[in-house]
Amino acid sequence: MDLTKVRNERKLEICRLYARAGWAFLPLLWAVNFVWFYKAAFTADPYPEQKEIKRYVLLSGVGALLWIIALTIWIVLYQTHRIEWGDWGESISFIIPTGSP
């Protein structure tokens, strides 16, 4: 979407919607919201809705970053310790490799 063609009120509505929808365990929406509205929030000429858009963009960026950090930690932890966790480590695996280790 070309945000230059969108009214400022509509930008705020979309930004708010994406920020709130991210709370439904959809961190990709937060990332998209951050990237999509960054210029409108921080580099555009001042307009009345900009302060609120800026808040939603910052919250979306922080939320997406926290999700990325948490998922990275979990992936590394699981990949390095799955065997040590025994049956529980295997039971939480989506794909269980066949054969012997």
Biopython code that builds the backbone (N, CA, C, O; Angstrom):
import numpy as np
from Bio.PDB.StructureBuilder import StructureBuilder

atoms = [
    (1, "MET", "N", (0.835, -1.168, 0.000)),
    (1, "MET", "CA", (0.000, 0.000, 0.000)),
    (1, "MET", "C", (0.887, 1.241, 0.000)),
    (1, "MET", "O", (1.908, 1.291, 0.686)),
    (2, "ASP", "N", (0.489, 2.219, -0.763)),
    (2, "ASP", "CA", (1.187, 3.500, -0.792)),
    (2, "ASP", "C", (0.569, 4.393, 0.274)),
    (2, "ASP", "O", (-0.537, 4.903, 0.095)),
    (3, "LEU", "N", (1.272, 4.583, 1.374)),
    (3, "LEU", "CA", (0.720, 5.339, 2.492)),
    (3, "LEU", "C", (0.577, 6.817, 2.198)),
    (3, "LEU", "O", (-0.125, 7.520, 2.925)),
    (4, "THR", "N", (1.225, 7.309, 1.152)),
    (4, "THR", "CA", (1.081, 8.724, 0.818)),
    (4, "THR", "C", (-0.316, 9.033, 0.296)),
    (4, "THR", "O", (-0.741, 10.188, 0.319)),
    (5, "LYS", "N", (-1.032, 8.021, -0.171)),
    (5, "LYS", "CA", (-2.374, 8.216, -0.708)),
    (5, "LYS", "C", (-3.466, 7.987, 0.330)),
    (5, "LYS", "O", (-4.652, 8.124, 0.029)),
    (6, "VAL", "N", (-3.070, 7.641, 1.547)),
    (6, "VAL", "CA", (-4.029, 7.306, 2.597)),
    (6, "VAL", "C", (-4.171, 8.495, 3.551)),
    (6, "VAL", "O", (-3.184, 9.137, 3.911)),
    (7, "ARG", "N", (-5.411, 8.777, 3.953)),
    (7, "ARG", "CA", (-5.664, 9.837, 4.927)),
    (7, "ARG", "C", (-4.996, 9.476, 6.252)),
    (7, "ARG", "O", (-4.846, 8.298, 6.577)),
    (8, "ASN", "N", (-4.605, 10.473, 6.998)),
    (8, "ASN", "CA", (-3.929, 10.247, 8.280)),
    (8, "ASN", "C", (-4.806, 9.489, 9.268)),
    (8, "ASN", "O", (-4.301, 8.673, 10.039)),
    (9, "GLU", "N", (-6.109, 9.745, 9.258)),
    (9, "GLU", "CA", (-7.013, 9.033, 10.159)),
    (9, "GLU", "C", (-7.025, 7.536, 9.840)),
    (9, "GLU", "O", (-7.044, 6.694, 10.738)),
    (10, "ARG", "N", (-7.015, 7.231, 8.554)),
    (10, "ARG", "CA", (-7.029, 5.820, 8.121)),
    (10, "ARG", "C", (-5.704, 5.138, 8.469)),
    (10, "ARG", "O", (-5.686, 3.966, 8.844)),
    (11, "LYS", "N", (-4.599, 5.873, 8.344)),
    (11, "LYS", "CA", (-3.301, 5.319, 8.744)),
    (11, "LYS", "C", (-3.329, 4.905, 10.207)),
    (11, "LYS", "O", (-2.859, 3.827, 10.572)),
    (12, "LEU", "N", (-3.886, 5.774, 11.033)),
    (12, "LEU", "CA", (-3.974, 5.476, 12.460)),
    (12, "LEU", "C", (-4.841, 4.246, 12.705)),
    (12, "LEU", "O", (-4.494, 3.404, 13.534)),
    (13, "GLU", "N", (-5.955, 4.130, 12.004)),
    (13, "GLU", "CA", (-6.837, 2.965, 12.169)),
    (13, "GLU", "C", (-6.119, 1.673, 11.808)),
    (13, "GLU", "O", (-6.207, 0.685, 12.538)),
    (14, "ILE", "N", (-5.413, 1.676, 10.687)),
    (14, "ILE", "CA", (-4.702, 0.471, 10.239)),
    (14, "ILE", "C", (-3.573, 0.125, 11.199)),
    (14, "ILE", "O", (-3.400, -1.035, 11.573)),
    (15, "CYS", "N", (-2.809, 1.131, 11.596)),
    (15, "CYS", "CA", (-1.690, 0.911, 12.513)),
    (15, "CYS", "C", (-2.195, 0.356, 13.842)),
    (15, "CYS", "O", (-1.596, -0.565, 14.399)),
    (16, "ARG", "N", (-3.289, 0.908, 14.349)),
    (16, "ARG", "CA", (-3.874, 0.435, 15.603)),
    (16, "ARG", "C", (-4.357, -1.011, 15.457)),
    (16, "ARG", "O", (-4.143, -1.830, 16.351)),
    (17, "LEU", "N", (-5.003, -1.322, 14.338)),
    (17, "LEU", "CA", (-5.509, -2.673, 14.096)),
    (17, "LEU", "C", (-4.373, -3.693, 14.078)),
    (17, "LEU", "O", (-4.474, -4.742, 14.714)),
    (18, "TYR", "N", (-3.305, -3.396, 13.362)),
    (18, "TYR", "CA", (-2.165, -4.310, 13.298)),
    (18, "TYR", "C", (-1.507, -4.470, 14.663)),
    (18, "TYR", "O", (-1.106, -5.574, 15.032)),
    (19, "ALA", "N", (-1.392, -3.382, 15.412)),
    (19, "ALA", "CA", (-0.765, -3.455, 16.732)),
    (19, "ALA", "C", (-1.599, -4.317, 17.679)),
    (19, "ALA", "O", (-1.051, -5.119, 18.435)),
    (20, "ARG", "N", (-2.890, -4.158, 17.640)),
    (20, "ARG", "CA", (-3.760, -4.952, 18.515)),
    (20, "ARG", "C", (-3.838, -6.410, 18.059)),
    (20, "ARG", "O", (-3.878, -7.311, 18.896)),
    (21, "ALA", "N", (-3.859, -6.651, 16.765)),
    (21, "ALA", "CA", (-3.941, -8.019, 16.252)),
    (21, "ALA", "C", (-2.673, -8.809, 16.587)),
    (21, "ALA", "O", (-2.725, -10.033, 16.708)),
    (22, "GLY", "N", (-1.559, -8.137, 16.735)),
    (22, "GLY", "CA", (-0.316, -8.809, 17.108)),
    (22, "GLY", "C", (-0.391, -9.496, 18.449)),
    (22, "GLY", "O", (0.350, -10.447, 18.699)),
    (23, "TRP", "N", (-1.280, -9.030, 19.325)),
    (23, "TRP", "CA", (-1.445, -9.654, 20.641)),
    (23, "TRP", "C", (-2.061, -11.035, 20.539)),
    (23, "TRP", "O", (-2.060, -11.773, 21.525)),
    (24, "ALA", "N", (-2.584, -11.410, 19.384)),
    (24, "ALA", "CA", (-3.159, -12.747, 19.183)),
    (24, "ALA", "C", (-2.057, -13.718, 18.757)),
    (24, "ALA", "O", (-2.283, -14.589, 17.917)),
    (25, "PHE", "N", (-0.874, -13.567, 19.334)),
    (25, "PHE", "CA", (0.290, -14.399, 19.023)),
    (25, "PHE", "C", (0.621, -14.355, 17.535)),
    (25, "PHE", "O", (0.913, -15.384, 16.925)),
    (26, "LEU", "N", (0.574, -13.157, 16.956)),
    (26, "LEU", "CA", (0.905, -12.941, 15.550)),
    (26, "LEU", "C", (2.018, -11.895, 15.453)),
    (26, "LEU", "O", (1.774, -10.770, 15.017)),
    (27, "PRO", "N", (3.225, -12.256, 15.854)),
    (27, "PRO", "CA", (4.312, -11.267, 15.858)),
    (27, "PRO", "C", (4.673, -10.773, 14.458)),
    (27, "PRO", "O", (5.272, -9.707, 14.316)),
    (28, "LEU", "N", (4.319, -11.527, 13.435)),
    (28, "LEU", "CA", (4.587, -11.059, 12.074)),
    (28, "LEU", "C", (3.814, -9.769, 11.789)),
    (28, "LEU", "O", (4.313, -8.894, 11.082)),
    (29, "LEU", "N", (2.615, -9.647, 12.328)),
    (29, "LEU", "CA", (1.851, -8.411, 12.155)),
    (29, "LEU", "C", (2.560, -7.235, 12.809)),
    (29, "LEU", "O", (2.551, -6.126, 12.274)),
    (30, "TRP", "N", (3.170, -7.470, 13.956)),
    (30, "TRP", "CA", (3.926, -6.404, 14.602)),
    (30, "TRP", "C", (5.111, -5.993, 13.738)),
    (30, "TRP", "O", (5.396, -4.804, 13.594)),
    (31, "ALA", "N", (5.793, -6.960, 13.171)),
    (31, "ALA", "CA", (6.942, -6.643, 12.316)),
    (31, "ALA", "C", (6.494, -5.861, 11.083)),
    (31, "ALA", "O", (7.131, -4.878, 10.704)),
    (32, "VAL", "N", (5.405, -6.294, 10.460)),
    (32, "VAL", "CA", (4.882, -5.594, 9.289)),
    (32, "VAL", "C", (4.457, -4.182, 9.676)),
    (32, "VAL", "O", (4.739, -3.230, 8.949)),
    (33, "ASN", "N", (3.792, -4.040, 10.794)),
    (33, "ASN", "CA", (3.346, -2.735, 11.264)),
    (33, "ASN", "C", (4.535, -1.797, 11.466)),
    (33, "ASN", "O", (4.489, -0.629, 11.078)),
    (34, "PHE", "N", (5.586, -2.313, 12.069)),
    (34, "PHE", "CA", (6.776, -1.495, 12.314)),
    (34, "PHE", "C", (7.397, -1.027, 11.006)),
    (34, "PHE", "O", (7.692, 0.158, 10.846)),
    (35, "VAL", "N", (7.593, -1.939, 10.082)),
    (35, "VAL", "CA", (8.236, -1.597, 8.809)),
    (35, "VAL", "C", (7.345, -0.672, 7.982)),
    (35, "VAL", "O", (7.812, 0.311, 7.406)),
    (36, "TRP", "N", (6.071, -0.999, 7.935)),
    (36, "TRP", "CA", (5.136, -0.281, 7.091)),
    (36, "TRP", "C", (4.934, 1.175, 7.524)),
    (36, "TRP", "O", (4.871, 2.068, 6.679)),
    (37, "PHE", "N", (4.834, 1.413, 8.817)),
    (37, "PHE", "CA", (4.509, 2.741, 9.311)),
    (37, "PHE", "C", (5.696, 3.504, 9.882)),
    (37, "PHE", "O", (5.506, 4.579, 10.450)),
    (38, "TYR", "N", (6.898, 2.991, 9.753)),
    (38, "TYR", "CA", (8.064, 3.658, 10.321)),
    (38, "TYR", "C", (8.228, 5.074, 9.766)),
    (38, "TYR", "O", (8.404, 6.029, 10.523)),
    (39, "LYS", "N", (8.170, 5.201, 8.449)),
    (39, "LYS", "CA", (8.344, 6.530, 7.836)),
    (39, "LYS", "C", (7.231, 7.478, 8.237)),
    (39, "LYS", "O", (7.483, 8.651, 8.515)),
    (40, "ALA", "N", (6.007, 6.984, 8.268)),
    (40, "ALA", "CA", (4.870, 7.835, 8.646)),
    (40, "ALA", "C", (4.994, 8.306, 10.087)),
    (40, "ALA", "O", (4.515, 9.386, 10.434)),
    (41, "ALA", "N", (5.633, 7.503, 10.924)),
    (41, "ALA", "CA", (5.736, 7.850, 12.338)),
    (41, "ALA", "C", (6.932, 8.740, 12.647)),
    (41, "ALA", "O", (6.842, 9.613, 13.511)),
    (42, "PHE", "N", (8.044, 8.536, 11.961)),
    (42, "PHE", "CA", (9.276, 9.207, 12.378)),
    (42, "PHE", "C", (9.879, 10.182, 11.370)),
    (42, "PHE", "O", (10.616, 11.082, 11.772)),
    (43, "THR", "N", (9.595, 10.040, 10.088)),
    (43, "THR", "CA", (10.253, 10.921, 9.116)),
    (43, "THR", "C", (9.297, 11.858, 8.388)),
    (43, "THR", "O", (9.746, 12.782, 7.710)),
    (44, "ALA", "N", (8.006, 11.644, 8.510)),
    (44, "ALA", "CA", (7.033, 12.493, 7.821)),
    (44, "ALA", "C", (6.886, 13.819, 8.552)),
    (44, "ALA", "O", (7.230, 13.944, 9.727)),
    (45, "ASP", "N", (6.367, 14.804, 7.831)),
    (45, "ASP", "CA", (6.059, 16.089, 8.455)),
    (45, "ASP", "C", (5.016, 15.867, 9.548)),
    (45, "ASP", "O", (4.149, 15.003, 9.414)),
    (46, "PRO", "N", (5.097, 16.639, 10.619)),
    (46, "PRO", "CA", (4.159, 16.437, 11.743)),
    (46, "PRO", "C", (2.689, 16.603, 11.336)),
    (46, "PRO", "O", (2.328, 17.478, 10.549)),
    (47, "TYR", "N", (1.872, 15.732, 11.903)),
    (47, "TYR", "CA", (0.430, 15.794, 11.726)),
    (47, "TYR", "C", (-0.204, 15.280, 13.020)),
    (47, "TYR", "O", (0.470, 14.613, 13.805)),
    (48, "PRO", "N", (-1.483, 15.577, 13.258)),
    (48, "PRO", "CA", (-2.087, 15.290, 14.573)),
    (48, "PRO", "C", (-2.031, 13.827, 15.011)),
    (48, "PRO", "O", (-1.833, 13.550, 16.195)),
    (49, "GLU", "N", (-2.199, 12.895, 14.089)),
    (49, "GLU", "CA", (-2.248, 11.474, 14.456)),
    (49, "GLU", "C", (-0.872, 10.850, 14.629)),
    (49, "GLU", "O", (-0.762, 9.702, 15.058)),
    (50, "GLN", "N", (0.166, 11.585, 14.304)),
    (50, "GLN", "CA", (1.518, 11.024, 14.276)),
    (50, "GLN", "C", (1.974, 10.531, 15.654)),
    (50, "GLN", "O", (2.646, 9.504, 15.745)),
    (51, "LYS", "N", (1.626, 11.234, 16.705)),
    (51, "LYS", "CA", (2.064, 10.833, 18.049)),
    (51, "LYS", "C", (1.535, 9.451, 18.409)),
    (51, "LYS", "O", (2.271, 8.621, 18.943)),
    (52, "GLU", "N", (0.265, 9.202, 18.119)),
    (52, "GLU", "CA", (-0.317, 7.898, 18.439)),
    (52, "GLU", "C", (0.232, 6.803, 17.529)),
    (52, "GLU", "O", (0.473, 5.682, 17.975)),
    (53, "ILE", "N", (0.428, 7.130, 16.255)),
    (53, "ILE", "CA", (1.021, 6.159, 15.321)),
    (53, "ILE", "C", (2.422, 5.795, 15.791)),
    (53, "ILE", "O", (2.814, 4.629, 15.755)),
    (54, "LYS", "N", (3.164, 6.786, 16.227)),
    (54, "LYS", "CA", (4.531, 6.556, 16.714)),
    (54, "LYS", "C", (4.527, 5.571, 17.889)),
    (54, "LYS", "O", (5.378, 4.685, 17.970)),
    (55, "ARG", "N", (3.566, 5.736, 18.791)),
    (55, "ARG", "CA", (3.467, 4.840, 19.943)),
    (55, "ARG", "C", (3.194, 3.401, 19.502)),
    (55, "ARG", "O", (3.827, 2.467, 19.994)),
    (56, "TYR", "N", (2.244, 3.224, 18.570)),
    (56, "TYR", "CA", (1.927, 1.881, 18.078)),
    (56, "TYR", "C", (3.100, 1.273, 17.321)),
    (56, "TYR", "O", (3.343, 0.071, 17.421)),
    (57, "VAL", "N", (3.819, 2.079, 16.575)),
    (57, "VAL", "CA", (4.977, 1.575, 15.825)),
    (57, "VAL", "C", (6.071, 1.118, 16.785)),
    (57, "VAL", "O", (6.666, 0.058, 16.588)),
    (58, "LEU", "N", (6.334, 1.897, 17.806)),
    (58, "LEU", "CA", (7.351, 1.506, 18.787)),
    (58, "LEU", "C", (6.950, 0.237, 19.535)),
    (58, "LEU", "O", (7.771, -0.661, 19.719)),
    (59, "LEU", "N", (5.695, 0.162, 19.964)),
    (59, "LEU", "CA", (5.232, -1.039, 20.656)),
    (59, "LEU", "C", (5.295, -2.261, 19.741)),
    (59, "LEU", "O", (5.660, -3.352, 20.182)),
    (60, "SER", "N", (4.945, -2.083, 18.489)),
    (60, "SER", "CA", (5.015, -3.197, 17.538)),
    (60, "SER", "C", (6.450, -3.646, 17.317)),
    (60, "SER", "O", (6.728, -4.844, 17.259)),
    (61, "GLY", "N", (7.357, -2.695, 17.194)),
    (61, "GLY", "CA", (8.767, -3.035, 17.014)),
    (61, "GLY", "C", (9.339, -3.774, 18.198)),
    (61, "GLY", "O", (10.048, -4.767, 18.034)),
    (62, "VAL", "N", (9.037, -3.299, 19.389)),
    (62, "VAL", "CA", (9.522, -3.962, 20.606)),
    (62, "VAL", "C", (8.907, -5.354, 20.738)),
    (62, "VAL", "O", (9.604, -6.312, 21.071)),
    (63, "GLY", "N", (7.608, -5.465, 20.478)),
    (63, "GLY", "CA", (6.947, -6.769, 20.556)),
    (63, "GLY", "C", (7.529, -7.770, 19.574)),
    (63, "GLY", "O", (7.775, -8.922, 19.933)),
    (64, "ALA", "N", (7.751, -7.341, 18.338)),
    (64, "ALA", "CA", (8.331, -8.238, 17.331)),
    (64, "ALA", "C", (9.751, -8.642, 17.722)),
    (64, "ALA", "O", (10.135, -9.801, 17.561)),
    (65, "LEU", "N", (10.524, -7.696, 18.232)),
    (65, "LEU", "CA", (11.893, -7.998, 18.647)),
    (65, "LEU", "C", (11.911, -8.993, 19.806)),
    (65, "LEU", "O", (12.727, -9.914, 19.816)),
    (66, "LEU", "N", (11.021, -8.815, 20.778)),
    (66, "LEU", "CA", (10.964, -9.757, 21.903)),
    (66, "LEU", "C", (10.580, -11.159, 21.428)),
    (66, "LEU", "O", (11.135, -12.146, 21.909)),
    (67, "TRP", "N", (9.641, -11.255, 20.494)),
    (67, "TRP", "CA", (9.265, -12.552, 19.936)),
    (67, "TRP", "C", (10.442, -13.198, 19.216)),
    (67, "TRP", "O", (10.691, -14.392, 19.380)),
    (68, "ILE", "N", (11.161, -12.423, 18.428)),
    (68, "ILE", "CA", (12.316, -12.963, 17.699)),
    (68, "ILE", "C", (13.358, -13.487, 18.682)),
    (68, "ILE", "O", (13.909, -14.569, 18.483)),
    (69, "ILE", "N", (13.628, -12.730, 19.733)),
    (69, "ILE", "CA", (14.602, -13.158, 20.735)),
    (69, "ILE", "C", (14.126, -14.437, 21.434)),
    (69, "ILE", "O", (14.893, -15.388, 21.588)),
    (70, "ALA", "N", (12.867, -14.451, 21.852)),
    (70, "ALA", "CA", (12.336, -15.624, 22.559)),
    (70, "ALA", "C", (12.342, -16.871, 21.675)),
    (70, "ALA", "O", (12.723, -17.950, 22.129)),
    (71, "LEU", "N", (11.931, -16.732, 20.436)),
    (71, "LEU", "CA", (11.922, -17.886, 19.529)),
    (71, "LEU", "C", (13.332, -18.374, 19.220)),
    (71, "LEU", "O", (13.568, -19.579, 19.127)),
    (72, "THR", "N", (14.254, -17.457, 19.064)),
    (72, "THR", "CA", (15.643, -17.850, 18.803)),
    (72, "THR", "C", (16.219, -18.611, 19.993)),
    (72, "THR", "O", (16.880, -19.634, 19.819)),
    (73, "ILE", "N", (15.969, -18.113, 21.193)),
    (73, "ILE", "CA", (16.451, -18.806, 22.392)),
    (73, "ILE", "C", (15.843, -20.195, 22.480)),
    (73, "ILE", "O", (16.551, -21.165, 22.750)),
    (74, "TRP", "N", (14.528, -20.304, 22.254)),
    (74, "TRP", "CA", (13.870, -21.604, 22.330)),
    (74, "TRP", "C", (14.419, -22.568, 21.277)),
    (74, "TRP", "O", (14.679, -23.729, 21.593)),
    (75, "ILE", "N", (14.597, -22.125, 20.061)),
    (75, "ILE", "CA", (15.087, -22.992, 18.985)),
    (75, "ILE", "C", (16.487, -23.504, 19.301)),
    (75, "ILE", "O", (16.768, -24.693, 19.158)),
    (76, "VAL", "N", (17.354, -22.608, 19.727)),
    (76, "VAL", "CA", (18.724, -23.020, 20.061)),
    (76, "VAL", "C", (18.711, -23.979, 21.248)),
    (76, "VAL", "O", (19.391, -25.005, 21.225)),
    (77, "LEU", "N", (17.950, -23.655, 22.274)),
    (77, "LEU", "CA", (17.861, -24.507, 23.451)),
    (77, "LEU", "C", (17.326, -25.889, 23.089)),
    (77, "LEU", "O", (17.884, -26.899, 23.517)),
    (78, "TYR", "N", (16.276, -25.942, 22.325)),
    (78, "TYR", "CA", (15.670, -27.227, 21.953)),
    (78, "TYR", "C", (16.611, -28.048, 21.072)),
    (78, "TYR", "O", (16.779, -29.248, 21.289)),
    (79, "GLN", "N", (17.217, -27.410, 20.090)),
    (79, "GLN", "CA", (18.107, -28.140, 19.185)),
    (79, "GLN", "C", (19.338, -28.690, 19.893)),
    (79, "GLN", "O", (19.852, -29.743, 19.516)),
    (80, "THR", "N", (19.806, -27.997, 20.899)),
    (80, "THR", "CA", (21.022, -28.451, 21.584)),
    (80, "THR", "C", (20.753, -29.407, 22.744)),
    (80, "THR", "O", (21.667, -30.116, 23.163)),
    (81, "HIS", "N", (19.535, -29.451, 23.277)),
    (81, "HIS", "CA", (19.254, -30.269, 24.454)),
    (81, "HIS", "C", (18.143, -31.297, 24.279)),
    (81, "HIS", "O", (17.757, -31.947, 25.250)),
    (82, "ARG", "N", (17.626, -31.461, 23.078)),
    (82, "ARG", "CA", (16.495, -32.372, 22.865)),
    (82, "ARG", "C", (16.823, -33.793, 23.316)),
    (82, "ARG", "O", (15.996, -34.434, 23.965)),
    (83, "ILE", "N", (17.980, -34.287, 22.995)),
    (83, "ILE", "CA", (18.371, -35.651, 23.350)),
    (83, "ILE", "C", (18.488, -35.801, 24.867)),
    (83, "ILE", "O", (18.078, -36.821, 25.421)),
    (84, "GLU", "N", (19.042, -34.799, 25.536)),
    (84, "GLU", "CA", (19.197, -34.851, 26.988)),
    (84, "GLU", "C", (17.856, -34.881, 27.705)),
    (84, "GLU", "O", (17.762, -35.412, 28.812)),
    (85, "TRP", "N", (16.828, -34.328, 27.101)),
    (85, "TRP", "CA", (15.512, -34.266, 27.729)),
    (85, "TRP", "C", (14.758, -35.587, 27.627)),
    (85, "TRP", "O", (13.682, -35.733, 28.208)),
    (86, "GLY", "N", (15.304, -36.533, 26.906)),
    (86, "GLY", "CA", (14.726, -37.874, 26.827)),
    (86, "GLY", "C", (13.360, -37.919, 26.170)),
    (86, "GLY", "O", (13.132, -37.286, 25.139)),
    (87, "ASP", "N", (12.446, -38.678, 26.780)),
    (87, "ASP", "CA", (11.122, -38.874, 26.201)),
    (87, "ASP", "C", (10.345, -37.570, 26.059)),
    (87, "ASP", "O", (9.632, -37.369, 25.076)),
    (88, "TRP", "N", (10.487, -36.689, 27.040)),
    (88, "TRP", "CA", (9.770, -35.426, 26.953)),
    (88, "TRP", "C", (10.246, -34.607, 25.756)),
    (88, "TRP", "O", (9.435, -33.989, 25.065)),
    (89, "GLY", "N", (11.545, -34.598, 25.509)),
    (89, "GLY", "CA", (12.094, -33.891, 24.358)),
    (89, "GLY", "C", (11.573, -34.440, 23.044)),
    (89, "GLY", "O", (11.326, -33.686, 22.103)),
    (90, "GLU", "N", (11.406, -35.748, 22.978)),
    (90, "GLU", "CA", (10.852, -36.374, 21.773)),
    (90, "GLU", "C", (9.357, -36.122, 21.646)),
    (90, "GLU", "O", (8.844, -35.945, 20.541)),
    (91, "SER", "N", (8.664, -36.105, 22.771)),
    (91, "SER", "CA", (7.206, -35.959, 22.716)),
    (91, "SER", "C", (6.775, -34.561, 22.276)),
    (91, "SER", "O", (5.667, -34.404, 21.763)),
    (92, "ILE", "N", (7.605, -33.557, 22.459)),
    (92, "ILE", "CA", (7.239, -32.207, 22.016)),
    (92, "ILE", "C", (7.758, -31.902, 20.620)),
    (92, "ILE", "O", (7.589, -30.789, 20.122)),
    (93, "SER", "N", (8.383, -32.877, 19.991)),
    (93, "SER", "CA", (8.889, -32.698, 18.637)),
    (93, "SER", "C", (7.769, -32.885, 17.619)),
    (93, "SER", "O", (6.932, -33.778, 17.755)),
    (94, "PHE", "N", (7.766, -32.040, 16.608)),
    (94, "PHE", "CA", (6.750, -32.148, 15.549)),
    (94, "PHE", "C", (7.088, -33.312, 14.619)),
    (94, "PHE", "O", (6.206, -34.074, 14.223)),
    (95, "ILE", "N", (8.344, -33.440, 14.281)),
    (95, "ILE", "CA", (8.799, -34.531, 13.419)),
    (95, "ILE", "C", (9.816, -35.342, 14.212)),
    (95, "ILE", "O", (10.854, -34.824, 14.624)),
    (96, "ILE", "N", (9.510, -36.605, 14.419)),
    (96, "ILE", "CA", (10.391, -37.472, 15.172)),
    (96, "ILE", "C", (11.241, -38.264, 14.163)),
    (96, "ILE", "O", (10.709, -39.034, 13.363)),
    (97, "PRO", "N", (12.559, -38.066, 14.212)),
    (97, "PRO", "CA", (13.416, -38.789, 13.284)),
    (97, "PRO", "C", (13.372, -40.299, 13.540)),
    (97, "PRO", "O", (13.275, -40.737, 14.686)),
    (98, "THR", "N", (13.441, -41.076, 12.481)),
    (98, "THR", "CA", (13.465, -42.527, 12.651)),
    (98, "THR", "C", (14.894, -43.006, 12.739)),
    (98, "THR", "O", (15.826, -42.311, 12.334)),
    (99, "GLY", "N", (15.055, -44.202, 13.272)),
    (99, "GLY", "CA", (16.399, -44.776, 13.410)),
    (99, "GLY", "C", (16.941, -44.563, 14.792)),
    (99, "GLY", "O", (16.257, -44.031, 15.667)),
    (100, "SER", "N", (18.170, -44.978, 14.989)),
    (100, "SER", "CA", (18.781, -44.838, 16.309)),
    (100, "SER", "C", (19.795, -43.688, 16.266)),
    (100, "SER", "O", (20.384, -43.406, 15.223)),
    (101, "PRO", "N", (19.986, -43.036, 17.404)),
    (101, "PRO", "CA", (20.924, -41.889, 17.438)),
    (101, "PRO", "C", (22.371, -42.301, 17.282)),
    (101, "PRO", "O", (23.260, -41.449, 17.292)),
]
sb = StructureBuilder()
sb.init_structure("model")
sb.init_model(0)
sb.init_chain("A")
sb.init_seg("    ")
for serial, (resi, resn, name, xyz) in enumerate(atoms, 1):
    if name == "N":
        sb.init_residue(resn, " ", resi, " ")
    sb.init_atom(name, np.array(xyz, "f"), 0.0, 1.0, " ", f" {name:<3s}", serial, name[0])
structure = sb.get_structure()
